[in-house]
Amino acid sequence: MAQIASFVAGLVFGLGLLVSGMASPAKVLGFLDIAGRWDPSLALVMGGAVLVGLFAFRLAQRRPLSVLGLPMRLPEDRRTIDRRLVAGGLLFGAGWGLAGFCPGPALVALGTGSLQAVLFVVAMLAGMGLYELQTTLRARSTAVAPSR
């Protein structure tokens, strides 16, 4: 049941991204170009998402289990903002501003056969692979570091 619910939620999310224009890099870049030909239409989409998310997270914080009976996994310390989080946010924003995609819309745009989406997803997967490699190498060097 959880897998079917996840599949339906993914379909609704993807459909929402397509209908709102979030899967179109031109639309997103038009929204981000506040000094040029600014397209404010995505502000309504983002504001709506924040509003829905605000109520959904408030409700989720009060429940030990999800609607499907799965354990809720929310961050325990929501006040932790560290250097890695800020650096990741800056990289995410820079990538979004340069390409006009963030991960969800890029995956949705793959279904349209967009070359931009293919390049973005390949770069995204390469970045994820490099992060995993770096994390693995760091863990190995820490585990085998000679004691003095």
VMD Tcl script that builds the backbone (N, CA, C; Angstrom):
set m [mol new atoms 444]
animate dup $m
set s [atomselect $m all]
$s set {name element resname resid chain x y z} {
  {N N MET 1 A 0.813 -1.201 0.000}
  {CA C MET 1 A 0.000 0.000 0.000}
  {C C MET 1 A 0.858 1.266 0.000}
  {N N ALA 2 A 1.957 1.240 0.791}
  {CA C ALA 2 A 2.840 2.410 0.861}
  {C C ALA 2 A 3.482 2.684 -0.493}
  {N N GLN 3 A 3.824 1.626 -1.224}
  {CA C GLN 3 A 4.443 1.825 -2.535}
  {C C GLN 3 A 3.458 2.421 -3.525}
  {N N ILE 4 A 2.222 1.988 -3.465}
  {CA C ILE 4 A 1.197 2.555 -4.359}
  {C C ILE 4 A 0.963 4.024 -4.007}
  {N N ALA 5 A 0.888 4.322 -2.707}
  {CA C ALA 5 A 0.699 5.711 -2.279}
  {C C ALA 5 A 1.890 6.574 -2.716}
  {N N SER 6 A 3.107 6.025 -2.601}
  {CA C SER 6 A 4.299 6.767 -3.038}
  {C C SER 6 A 4.259 7.017 -4.544}
  {N N PHE 7 A 3.848 5.996 -5.288}
  {CA C PHE 7 A 3.760 6.144 -6.747}
  {C C PHE 7 A 2.734 7.216 -7.122}
  {N N VAL 8 A 1.572 7.172 -6.500}
  {CA C VAL 8 A 0.526 8.167 -6.795}
  {C C VAL 8 A 0.993 9.570 -6.385}
  {N N ALA 9 A 1.638 9.676 -5.217}
  {CA C ALA 9 A 2.150 10.982 -4.778}
  {C C ALA 9 A 3.188 11.504 -5.768}
  {N N GLY 10 A 4.050 10.626 -6.272}
  {CA C GLY 10 A 5.037 11.036 -7.272}
  {C C GLY 10 A 4.390 11.496 -8.565}
  {N N LEU 11 A 3.345 10.780 -8.973}
  {CA C LEU 11 A 2.631 11.192 -10.187}
  {C C LEU 11 A 1.978 12.563 -10.008}
  {N N VAL 12 A 1.345 12.772 -8.869}
  {CA C VAL 12 A 0.691 14.063 -8.600}
  {C C VAL 12 A 1.736 15.179 -8.539}
  {N N PHE 13 A 2.861 14.902 -7.877}
  {CA C PHE 13 A 3.945 15.887 -7.783}
  {C C PHE 13 A 4.473 16.225 -9.178}
  {N N GLY 14 A 4.741 15.214 -9.978}
  {CA C GLY 14 A 5.248 15.449 -11.336}
  {C C GLY 14 A 4.255 16.196 -12.195}
  {N N LEU 15 A 2.982 15.831 -12.085}
  {CA C LEU 15 A 1.947 16.540 -12.838}
  {C C LEU 15 A 1.878 17.998 -12.408}
  {N N GLY 16 A 1.980 18.224 -11.105}
  {CA C GLY 16 A 1.982 19.598 -10.596}
  {C C GLY 16 A 3.158 20.401 -11.128}
  {N N LEU 17 A 4.331 19.765 -11.207}
  {CA C LEU 17 A 5.509 20.454 -11.749}
  {C C LEU 17 A 5.314 20.790 -13.220}
  {N N LEU 18 A 4.709 19.867 -13.978}
  {CA C LEU 18 A 4.473 20.135 -15.403}
  {C C LEU 18 A 3.431 21.237 -15.599}
  {N N VAL 19 A 2.327 21.150 -14.882}
  {CA C VAL 19 A 1.237 22.122 -15.048}
  {C C VAL 19 A 1.690 23.527 -14.612}
  {N N SER 20 A 2.470 23.588 -13.530}
  {CA C SER 20 A 2.894 24.899 -13.026}
  {C C SER 20 A 4.007 25.528 -13.842}
  {N N GLY 21 A 4.690 24.744 -14.666}
  {CA C GLY 21 A 5.800 25.274 -15.455}
  {C C GLY 21 A 7.145 25.116 -14.776}
  {N N MET 22 A 7.177 24.469 -13.586}
  {CA C MET 22 A 8.444 24.308 -12.869}
  {C C MET 22 A 9.410 23.378 -13.599}
  {N N ALA 23 A 8.916 22.555 -14.519}
  {CA C ALA 23 A 9.791 21.649 -15.274}
  {C C ALA 23 A 10.341 22.322 -16.525}
  {N N SER 24 A 10.035 23.601 -16.710}
  {CA C SER 24 A 10.531 24.344 -17.870}
  {C C SER 24 A 11.644 25.291 -17.428}
  {N N PRO 25 A 12.884 25.054 -17.871}
  {CA C PRO 25 A 13.981 25.936 -17.466}
  {C C PRO 25 A 13.738 27.391 -17.869}
  {N N ALA 26 A 13.112 27.616 -19.024}
  {CA C ALA 26 A 12.862 28.993 -19.468}
  {C C ALA 26 A 11.926 29.707 -18.493}
  {N N LYS 27 A 10.921 28.991 -18.018}
  {CA C LYS 27 A 9.972 29.574 -17.063}
  {C C LYS 27 A 10.672 29.883 -15.741}
  {N N VAL 28 A 11.483 28.941 -15.259}
  {CA C VAL 28 A 12.189 29.125 -13.988}
  {C C VAL 28 A 13.196 30.265 -14.103}
  {N N LEU 29 A 13.959 30.297 -15.190}
  {CA C LEU 29 A 14.952 31.365 -15.352}
  {C C LEU 29 A 14.263 32.717 -15.501}
  {N N GLY 30 A 13.091 32.733 -16.107}
  {CA C GLY 30 A 12.312 33.977 -16.196}
  {C C GLY 30 A 11.874 34.456 -14.823}
  {N N PHE 31 A 11.567 33.516 -13.955}
  {CA C PHE 31 A 11.199 33.873 -12.581}
  {C C PHE 31 A 12.407 34.406 -11.815}
  {N N LEU 32 A 13.574 33.804 -12.030}
  {CA C LEU 32 A 14.776 34.209 -11.296}
  {C C LEU 32 A 15.392 35.500 -11.840}
  {N N ASP 33 A 15.030 35.917 -13.025}
  {CA C ASP 33 A 15.612 37.114 -13.659}
  {C C ASP 33 A 14.853 38.367 -13.217}
  {N N ILE 34 A 15.057 38.754 -11.957}
  {CA C ILE 34 A 14.294 39.893 -11.429}
  {C C ILE 34 A 14.788 41.227 -11.974}
  {N N ALA 35 A 15.979 41.254 -12.559}
  {CA C ALA 35 A 16.494 42.501 -13.123}
  {C C ALA 35 A 16.176 42.621 -14.612}
  {N N GLY 36 A 15.637 41.577 -15.208}
  {CA C GLY 36 A 15.335 41.592 -16.638}
  {C C GLY 36 A 13.846 41.486 -16.896}
  {N N ARG 37 A 13.485 40.493 -17.678}
  {CA C ARG 37 A 12.067 40.267 -18.002}
  {C C ARG 37 A 11.481 39.284 -16.984}
  {N N TRP 38 A 11.189 39.801 -15.800}
  {CA C TRP 38 A 10.775 38.971 -14.674}
  {C C TRP 38 A 9.384 38.385 -14.910}
  {N N ASP 39 A 9.255 37.074 -14.665}
  {CA C ASP 39 A 7.978 36.372 -14.751}
  {C C ASP 39 A 7.591 35.950 -13.338}
  {N N PRO 40 A 6.684 36.684 -12.681}
  {CA C PRO 40 A 6.364 36.387 -11.279}
  {C C PRO 40 A 5.397 35.223 -11.087}
  {N N SER 41 A 4.979 34.553 -12.139}
  {CA C SER 41 A 3.931 33.539 -12.009}
  {C C SER 41 A 4.320 32.363 -11.107}
  {N N LEU 42 A 5.603 32.048 -11.024}
  {CA C LEU 42 A 6.010 30.938 -10.161}
  {C C LEU 42 A 5.978 31.303 -8.679}
  {N N ALA 43 A 5.903 32.595 -8.370}
  {CA C ALA 43 A 5.815 33.005 -6.969}
  {C C ALA 43 A 4.534 32.452 -6.344}
  {N N LEU 44 A 3.457 32.424 -7.093}
  {CA C LEU 44 A 2.194 31.865 -6.594}
  {C C LEU 44 A 2.341 30.363 -6.339}
  {N N VAL 45 A 3.021 29.683 -7.255}
  {CA C VAL 45 A 3.237 28.240 -7.091}
  {C C VAL 45 A 4.075 27.977 -5.842}
  {N N MET 46 A 5.158 28.727 -5.695}
  {CA C MET 46 A 6.045 28.520 -4.537}
  {C C MET 46 A 5.346 28.912 -3.242}
  {N N GLY 47 A 4.612 30.010 -3.262}
  {CA C GLY 47 A 3.879 30.423 -2.066}
  {C C GLY 47 A 2.846 29.373 -1.664}
  {N N GLY 48 A 2.153 28.826 -2.640}
  {CA C GLY 48 A 1.185 27.767 -2.357}
  {C C GLY 48 A 1.851 26.538 -1.772}
  {N N ALA 49 A 3.024 26.192 -2.310}
  {CA C ALA 49 A 3.750 25.022 -1.803}
  {C C ALA 49 A 4.213 25.253 -0.367}
  {N N VAL 50 A 4.692 26.443 -0.075}
  {CA C VAL 50 A 5.136 26.757 1.288}
  {C C VAL 50 A 3.948 26.702 2.246}
  {N N LEU 51 A 2.826 27.244 1.844}
  {CA C LEU 51 A 1.629 27.247 2.694}
  {C C LEU 51 A 1.151 25.815 2.981}
  {N N VAL 52 A 1.061 25.002 1.944}
  {CA C VAL 52 A 0.646 23.605 2.133}
  {C C VAL 52 A 1.666 22.870 2.998}
  {N N GLY 53 A 2.953 23.088 2.727}
  {CA C GLY 53 A 4.007 22.435 3.497}
  {C C GLY 53 A 3.994 22.849 4.959}
  {N N LEU 54 A 3.706 24.099 5.216}
  {CA C LEU 54 A 3.655 24.596 6.593}
  {C C LEU 54 A 2.610 23.823 7.400}
  {N N PHE 55 A 1.420 23.699 6.870}
  {CA C PHE 55 A 0.363 22.966 7.575}
  {C C PHE 55 A 0.687 21.467 7.653}
  {N N ALA 56 A 1.237 20.922 6.579}
  {CA C ALA 56 A 1.548 19.487 6.560}
  {C C ALA 56 A 2.630 19.147 7.584}
  {N N PHE 57 A 3.676 19.963 7.690}
  {CA C PHE 57 A 4.734 19.681 8.656}
  {C C PHE 57 A 4.254 19.885 10.082}
  {N N ARG 58 A 3.410 20.874 10.314}
  {CA C ARG 58 A 2.837 21.068 11.663}
  {C C ARG 58 A 2.034 19.830 12.070}
  {N N LEU 59 A 1.243 19.326 11.144}
  {CA C LEU 59 A 0.452 18.127 11.419}
  {C C LEU 59 A 1.367 16.917 11.633}
  {N N ALA 60 A 2.393 16.803 10.807}
  {CA C ALA 60 A 3.311 15.658 10.899}
  {C C ALA 60 A 4.064 15.648 12.227}
  {N N GLN 61 A 4.395 16.814 12.756}
  {CA C GLN 61 A 5.128 16.883 14.021}
  {C C GLN 61 A 4.307 16.345 15.185}
  {N N ARG 62 A 3.010 16.351 15.068}
  {CA C ARG 62 A 2.138 15.892 16.155}
  {C C ARG 62 A 1.844 14.399 16.098}
  {N N ARG 63 A 2.249 13.746 15.006}
  {CA C ARG 63 A 1.870 12.342 14.821}
  {C C ARG 63 A 3.109 11.442 14.926}
  {N N PRO 64 A 2.989 10.308 15.626}
  {CA C PRO 64 A 4.119 9.372 15.659}
  {C C PRO 64 A 4.185 8.509 14.395}
  {N N LEU 65 A 3.035 8.326 13.740}
  {CA C LEU 65 A 2.988 7.506 12.525}
  {C C LEU 65 A 2.343 8.292 11.390}
  {N N SER 66 A 2.708 7.936 10.161}
  {CA C SER 66 A 2.097 8.565 8.994}
  {C C SER 66 A 0.682 8.014 8.790}
  {N N VAL 67 A -0.028 8.549 7.827}
  {CA C VAL 67 A -1.380 8.080 7.517}
  {C C VAL 67 A -1.356 6.598 7.138}
  {N N LEU 68 A -0.259 6.146 6.529}
  {CA C LEU 68 A -0.130 4.749 6.120}
  {C C LEU 68 A 0.444 3.859 7.219}
  {N N GLY 69 A 0.680 4.436 8.403}
  {CA C GLY 69 A 1.179 3.646 9.524}
  {C C GLY 69 A 2.691 3.521 9.583}
  {N N LEU 70 A 3.401 4.269 8.777}
  {CA C LEU 70 A 4.866 4.218 8.780}
  {C C LEU 70 A 5.399 5.230 9.794}
  {N N PRO 71 A 6.570 4.942 10.383}
  {CA C PRO 71 A 7.108 5.885 11.368}
  {C C PRO 71 A 7.471 7.230 10.721}
  {N N MET 72 A 7.196 8.299 11.445}
  {CA C MET 72 A 7.547 9.637 10.954}
  {C C MET 72 A 9.032 9.852 11.208}
  {N N ARG 73 A 9.739 10.321 10.201}
  {CA C ARG 73 A 11.170 10.587 10.346}
  {C C ARG 73 A 11.423 12.058 10.064}
  {N N LEU 74 A 11.355 12.875 11.082}
  {CA C LEU 74 A 11.595 14.301 10.954}
  {C C LEU 74 A 12.878 14.640 11.706}
  {N N PRO 75 A 13.598 15.671 11.273}
  {CA C PRO 75 A 14.809 16.053 12.001}
  {C C PRO 75 A 14.470 16.402 13.449}
  {N N GLU 76 A 15.303 15.905 14.370}
  {CA C GLU 76 A 15.023 16.190 15.779}
  {C C GLU 76 A 15.449 17.592 16.169}
  {N N ASP 77 A 16.619 17.992 15.726}
  {CA C ASP 77 A 17.092 19.340 16.037}
  {C C ASP 77 A 16.975 20.185 14.775}
  {N N ARG 78 A 15.897 20.935 14.681}
  {CA C ARG 78 A 15.639 21.719 13.469}
  {C C ARG 78 A 16.390 23.036 13.461}
  {N N ARG 79 A 17.140 23.326 14.541}
  {CA C ARG 79 A 17.848 24.601 14.606}
  {C C ARG 79 A 19.275 24.495 14.102}
  {N N THR 80 A 19.708 23.303 13.722}
  {CA C THR 80 A 21.085 23.106 13.309}
  {C C THR 80 A 21.304 23.615 11.897}
  {N N ILE 81 A 22.011 24.691 11.799}
  {CA C ILE 81 A 22.426 25.211 10.501}
  {C C ILE 81 A 23.946 25.265 10.549}
  {N N ASP 82 A 24.572 24.377 9.796}
  {CA C ASP 82 A 26.026 24.329 9.822}
  {C C ASP 82 A 26.604 24.715 8.463}
  {N N ARG 83 A 27.901 24.714 8.389}
  {CA C ARG 83 A 28.613 25.124 7.175}
  {C C ARG 83 A 28.247 24.246 5.979}
  {N N ARG 84 A 28.108 22.953 6.224}
  {CA C ARG 84 A 27.770 22.030 5.122}
  {C C ARG 84 A 26.380 22.329 4.564}
  {N N LEU 85 A 25.425 22.647 5.449}
  {CA C LEU 85 A 24.070 22.966 4.997}
  {C C LEU 85 A 24.059 24.256 4.184}
  {N N VAL 86 A 24.758 25.265 4.666}
  {CA C VAL 86 A 24.808 26.545 3.949}
  {C C VAL 86 A 25.507 26.374 2.597}
  {N N ALA 87 A 26.633 25.642 2.582}
  {CA C ALA 87 A 27.348 25.415 1.320}
  {C C ALA 87 A 26.472 24.635 0.342}
  {N N GLY 88 A 25.772 23.626 0.833}
  {CA C GLY 88 A 24.875 22.853 -0.028}
  {C C GLY 88 A 23.750 23.712 -0.577}
  {N N GLY 89 A 23.194 24.585 0.259}
  {CA C GLY 89 A 22.131 25.477 -0.195}
  {C C GLY 89 A 22.623 26.448 -1.257}
  {N N LEU 90 A 23.838 26.964 -1.069}
  {CA C LEU 90 A 24.400 27.884 -2.066}
  {C C LEU 90 A 24.657 27.168 -3.392}
  {N N LEU 91 A 25.196 25.952 -3.317}
  {CA C LEU 91 A 25.431 25.173 -4.545}
  {C C LEU 91 A 24.115 24.841 -5.249}
  {N N PHE 92 A 23.114 24.469 -4.453}
  {CA C PHE 92 A 21.801 24.158 -5.018}
  {C C PHE 92 A 21.236 25.387 -5.737}
  {N N GLY 93 A 21.288 26.541 -5.080}
  {CA C GLY 93 A 20.766 27.767 -5.682}
  {C C GLY 93 A 21.528 28.169 -6.933}
  {N N ALA 94 A 22.850 28.021 -6.897}
  {CA C ALA 94 A 23.655 28.366 -8.072}
  {C C ALA 94 A 23.315 27.445 -9.243}
  {N N GLY 95 A 23.188 26.164 -8.959}
  {CA C GLY 95 A 22.834 25.213 -10.015}
  {C C GLY 95 A 21.448 25.480 -10.574}
  {N N TRP 96 A 20.521 25.817 -9.707}
  {CA C TRP 96 A 19.150 26.122 -10.136}
  {C C TRP 96 A 19.137 27.380 -11.013}
  {N N GLY 97 A 19.908 28.381 -10.595}
  {CA C GLY 97 A 19.967 29.625 -11.356}
  {C C GLY 97 A 20.668 29.480 -12.691}
  {N N LEU 98 A 21.658 28.606 -12.765}
  {CA C LEU 98 A 22.392 28.411 -14.019}
  {C C LEU 98 A 21.623 27.535 -15.004}
  {N N ALA 99 A 21.034 26.459 -14.497}
  {CA C ALA 99 A 20.402 25.480 -15.386}
  {C C ALA 99 A 18.892 25.663 -15.519}
  {N N GLY 100 A 18.269 26.273 -14.519}
  {CA C GLY 100 A 16.814 26.407 -14.543}
  {C C GLY 100 A 16.109 25.146 -14.073}
  {N N PHE 101 A 16.872 24.198 -13.562}
  {CA C PHE 101 A 16.318 22.949 -13.046}
  {C C PHE 101 A 16.746 22.765 -11.606}
  {N N CYS 102 A 15.877 22.144 -10.836}
  {CA C CYS 102 A 16.290 21.509 -9.586}
  {C C CYS 102 A 15.967 20.031 -9.769}
  {N N PRO 103 A 16.368 19.162 -8.857}
  {CA C PRO 103 A 16.281 17.719 -9.137}
  {C C PRO 103 A 14.900 17.207 -9.534}
  {N N GLY 104 A 13.852 17.574 -8.825}
  {CA C GLY 104 A 12.512 17.050 -9.140}
  {C C GLY 104 A 12.056 17.413 -10.543}
  {N N PRO 105 A 12.047 18.696 -10.869}
  {CA C PRO 105 A 11.654 19.071 -12.228}
  {C C PRO 105 A 12.557 18.480 -13.318}
  {N N ALA 106 A 13.838 18.309 -13.025}
  {CA C ALA 106 A 14.734 17.709 -14.024}
  {C C ALA 106 A 14.319 16.273 -14.313}
  {N N LEU 107 A 13.965 15.530 -13.251}
  {CA C LEU 107 A 13.523 14.145 -13.459}
  {C C LEU 107 A 12.208 14.110 -14.233}
  {N N VAL 108 A 11.318 15.061 -13.939}
  {CA C VAL 108 A 10.058 15.138 -14.687}
  {C C VAL 108 A 10.334 15.479 -16.150}
  {N N ALA 109 A 11.247 16.416 -16.382}
  {CA C ALA 109 A 11.558 16.839 -17.749}
  {C C ALA 109 A 12.255 15.752 -18.553}
  {N N LEU 110 A 12.846 14.765 -17.872}
  {CA C LEU 110 A 13.435 13.631 -18.606}
  {C C LEU 110 A 12.377 12.962 -19.479}
  {N N GLY 111 A 11.154 12.920 -18.972}
  {CA C GLY 111 A 10.069 12.285 -19.721}
  {C C GLY 111 A 9.702 13.028 -20.991}
  {N N THR 112 A 10.106 14.291 -21.088}
  {CA C THR 112 A 9.824 15.062 -22.307}
  {C C THR 112 A 10.910 14.859 -23.352}
  {N N GLY 113 A 12.004 14.179 -22.967}
  {CA C GLY 113 A 13.112 13.966 -23.896}
  {C C GLY 113 A 14.022 15.176 -24.028}
  {N N SER 114 A 13.958 16.089 -23.091}
  {CA C SER 114 A 14.769 17.301 -23.139}
  {C C SER 114 A 16.252 16.980 -22.947}
  {N N LEU 115 A 17.091 17.454 -23.866}
  {CA C LEU 115 A 18.541 17.261 -23.758}
  {C C LEU 115 A 19.081 17.969 -22.531}
  {N N GLN 116 A 18.530 19.159 -22.232}
  {CA C GLN 116 A 18.954 19.897 -21.032}
  {C C GLN 116 A 18.715 19.053 -19.777}
  {N N ALA 117 A 17.558 18.409 -19.726}
  {CA C ALA 117 A 17.241 17.586 -18.559}
  {C C ALA 117 A 18.193 16.406 -18.459}
  {N N VAL 118 A 18.508 15.781 -19.580}
  {CA C VAL 118 A 19.444 14.648 -19.568}
  {C C VAL 118 A 20.802 15.104 -19.043}
  {N N LEU 119 A 21.294 16.231 -19.555}
  {CA C LEU 119 A 22.597 16.732 -19.107}
  {C C LEU 119 A 22.564 17.081 -17.615}
  {N N PHE 120 A 21.474 17.705 -17.174}
  {CA C PHE 120 A 21.361 18.068 -15.762}
  {C C PHE 120 A 21.372 16.820 -14.879}
  {N N VAL 121 A 20.590 15.819 -15.251}
  {CA C VAL 121 A 20.503 14.602 -14.429}
  {C C VAL 121 A 21.838 13.867 -14.425}
  {N N VAL 122 A 22.526 13.814 -15.552}
  {CA C VAL 122 A 23.848 13.172 -15.586}
  {C C VAL 122 A 24.814 13.921 -14.663}
  {N N ALA 123 A 24.802 15.258 -14.732}
  {CA C ALA 123 A 25.670 16.046 -13.848}
  {C C ALA 123 A 25.276 15.855 -12.385}
  {N N MET 124 A 23.978 15.795 -12.121}
  {CA C MET 124 A 23.498 15.588 -10.751}
  {C C MET 124 A 23.972 14.232 -10.217}
  {N N LEU 125 A 23.838 13.193 -11.034}
  {CA C LEU 125 A 24.272 11.858 -10.610}
  {C C LEU 125 A 25.783 11.818 -10.420}
  {N N ALA 126 A 26.527 12.509 -11.273}
  {CA C ALA 126 A 27.982 12.560 -11.116}
  {C C ALA 126 A 28.340 13.261 -9.806}
  {N N GLY 127 A 27.664 14.341 -9.489}
  {CA C GLY 127 A 27.908 15.039 -8.225}
  {C C GLY 127 A 27.579 14.163 -7.028}
  {N N MET 128 A 26.472 13.423 -7.116}
  {CA C MET 128 A 26.108 12.513 -6.027}
  {C C MET 128 A 27.161 11.420 -5.879}
  {N N GLY 129 A 27.664 10.925 -7.003}
  {CA C GLY 129 A 28.698 9.896 -6.963}
  {C C GLY 129 A 29.995 10.423 -6.362}
  {N N LEU 130 A 30.377 11.646 -6.736}
  {CA C LEU 130 A 31.590 12.243 -6.167}
  {C C LEU 130 A 31.445 12.450 -4.661}
  {N N TYR 131 A 30.267 12.886 -4.232}
  {CA C TYR 131 A 30.043 13.061 -2.793}
  {C C TYR 131 A 30.159 11.723 -2.069}
  {N N GLU 132 A 29.559 10.695 -2.640}
  {CA C GLU 132 A 29.611 9.363 -2.019}
  {C C GLU 132 A 31.048 8.860 -1.957}
  {N N LEU 133 A 31.795 9.066 -3.044}
  {CA C LEU 133 A 33.201 8.652 -3.077}
  {C C LEU 133 A 34.007 9.396 -2.018}
  {N N GLN 134 A 33.816 10.698 -1.926}
  {CA C GLN 134 A 34.533 11.501 -0.945}
  {C C GLN 134 A 34.189 11.067 0.473}
  {N N THR 135 A 32.927 10.796 0.725}
  {CA C THR 135 A 32.491 10.355 2.053}
  {C C THR 135 A 33.097 8.994 2.395}
  {N N THR 136 A 33.113 8.094 1.426}
  {CA C THR 136 A 33.686 6.769 1.650}
  {C C THR 136 A 35.188 6.860 1.913}
  {N N LEU 137 A 35.881 7.658 1.102}
  {CA C LEU 137 A 37.329 7.796 1.292}
  {C C LEU 137 A 37.649 8.438 2.632}
  {N N ARG 138 A 36.852 9.406 3.031}
  {CA C ARG 138 A 37.069 10.066 4.321}
  {C C ARG 138 A 36.863 9.070 5.470}
  {N N ALA 139 A 35.816 8.256 5.348}
  {CA C ALA 139 A 35.555 7.263 6.406}
  {C C ALA 139 A 36.681 6.242 6.476}
  {N N ARG 140 A 37.222 5.813 5.332}
  {CA C ARG 140 A 38.332 4.842 5.329}
  {C C ARG 140 A 39.593 5.452 5.928}
  {N N SER 141 A 39.888 6.703 5.568}
  {CA C SER 141 A 41.111 7.316 6.092}
  {C C SER 141 A 41.004 7.542 7.591}
  {N N THR 142 A 39.812 7.804 8.078}
  {CA C THR 142 A 39.623 7.973 9.519}
  {C C THR 142 A 39.739 6.636 10.243}
  {N N ALA 143 A 39.223 5.576 9.600}
  {CA C ALA 143 A 39.234 4.253 10.236}
  {C C ALA 143 A 40.633 3.650 10.304}
  {N N VAL 144 A 41.476 3.920 9.313}
  {CA C VAL 144 A 42.812 3.303 9.294}
  {C C VAL 144 A 43.919 4.281 9.676}
  {N N ALA 145 A 43.555 5.447 10.176}
  {CA C ALA 145 A 44.584 6.416 10.555}
  {C C ALA 145 A 45.437 5.853 11.684}
  {N N PRO 146 A 46.763 5.888 11.501}
  {CA C PRO 146 A 47.648 5.337 12.539}
  {C C PRO 146 A 47.581 6.193 13.813}
  {N N SER 147 A 47.606 5.501 14.930}
  {CA C SER 147 A 47.599 6.241 16.203}
  {C C SER 147 A 49.017 6.657 16.543}
  {N N ARG 148 A 49.169 7.751 17.172}
  {CA C ARG 148 A 50.509 8.261 17.526}
  {C C ARG 148 A 50.755 8.157 18.994}
}
mol reanalyze $m
mol bondsrecalc $m
mol representation Tube
mol addrep $m
